[in-house]
Amino acid sequence: MTTKTRMPTSAPPGATTNDPRWVRILARDAAGDGEFWYSVATTGVYCRPSCPSRRPRPENVRFHATPEEARALGFRPCRRCNPDGPSSARRRSILVERACRMIESGEREPTLAELAADAGLSPSHFHRLFKTTMGMTPKRYAAGVRLCRVREGLAGAATVTDAIYAAGFGSSGRFYEQARAMLGMPPETYRKGGGNEDIRFAVGEASLGAFVVASSAQGVVSILIGDDPEALLRDLQDRFPRANLIGADAGYEGLVARVVGLIDHPGQGVELPLDIRGTAFQQRVWQALRAIPPGQTASYSEIAQRIGRPASVRAVAGACAANPLAVAIPCHRVVRRDGSISGYAWGIERKRALLDSESGA
């Protein structure tokens, strides 16, 4: 004798195909996990948006704000996507975040085998997972952590060599291979507070107002936008208090014109040589921002997930606010989870204008 599965007694209204939640189900959008759940009348189960099961017919779907709401109507959790527990993407993020903490807190750099063993994965599987999640290998991430420690230690160390070894570098040669990319200047210059570094700058006018662009020998270090050029210049001085600020000559006009093009037409991909300076965490966030295509947006929580730090939404917002390269690092493409426009260091109206320009509105 066979028994039939008892289906929910309340027939759900069908989903409309223009509902944005239905679109996210079709896309199996993991970013929607935790925002809503859906049940399927014909199977009697409820799922998370990223569920890999066969897509249901829209007329059989009902949306729920919580799993409890679905269970109250008689639906049971899907065995494939486990809607009551963490999603597979979240589980992967937890493993990577744990590995990042191991790298950051250890006195020595853990080996790939040690990181993989802690995650319960093979070294090759863990390496692929970490690189996919973080956009870099564990070794490169560990190097970034050490460089960040050098940044923090250079100011107080008696010598550059002392700071290098205190940060965990096994040799000064390995450090100097990466130092300029992280510090933006020679280590000895950084230790002295950036003294005597030459920073060229110019003031310009674009569609969003006045701007100041400043460059080191490696590339553009700042693009500041505002209403008052004098205030922007004071901001630049505060950012480089010990540098030699040099007003740009006629040869700098080409770069200024490219900055105008970037601000006025942010979706056209104007390329600039950049000298990006920041902590390891900030650089990870800014790298993720530069991966957002023009005309698209991402939420702060989505960026946190992409860099393997899903619990660091506030820190991601802080990194966006600290961005010194307006438009070149497109923090204007980061919005709230509901799609609304949130704070912007250069002003909400400028953020809206940039997004409208990129979307063709």
Secondary structure, DSSP 8 states (H G I E B T S, - for coil): --------SS------TTSHHHHHHHTT-GGGBTTBEEEETTTTEEE-TT--S----GGGEEEESSHHHHHHTT-EE-TTT-TTS--HHHHHHHHHHHHHHHHHH-SS---HHHHHHHHTS-HHHHHHHHHHHHSS-HHHHHHHHHHHHHHHHHTT-SSHHHHHHHTT-S-HHHHHHHHHHHHSS-HHHHHTTSTT-EEEEEEEEETTEEEEEEE-SSSEEEEEEES-HHHHHHHHHHHSTTSEEEE--GGGHHHHHHHHHHHH-GGG-----B-----HHHHHHHHHHHTS-TT--EEHHHHHHHTT-TT-HHHHHHHHHT-SBTTTS-GGGEE-TTS-----TT-HHHHHHHHHHHHT-
